[in-house]
Amino acid sequence: MISYFLYRLISVYQMLIIVWCIMSWIPRGGETLESIRGALRQLVDPYLSLFRRYIPPFSGIDFSPIIAIVVLRLVQSVILYIL
């Protein structure tokens, strides 16, 4: 039961990272869009900043979300294996 909850929680967080990445490509919009973007940034940036310290942008492209999602997938695999 706990393993399933953690697995789903990590899946939701991965989706938040993906949505945040997609929203970063959208030009600045109205107040509602900016509030959603700010909320996602507060949820996702602390985790992504761990990877941004070690993975610099390459030609203006930030690869830290990709690495962050790969790490989350590995954690999911370990959770399923252990529990």
Secondary structure, 3 states (H helix, E strand, C coil): CHHHHHHHHHHHHHHHHHHHHHHHHCCCCCHHHHHHHHHHHHHHHHHHHHHHCCCCCECCECCHHHHHHHHHHHHHHHHHHHC
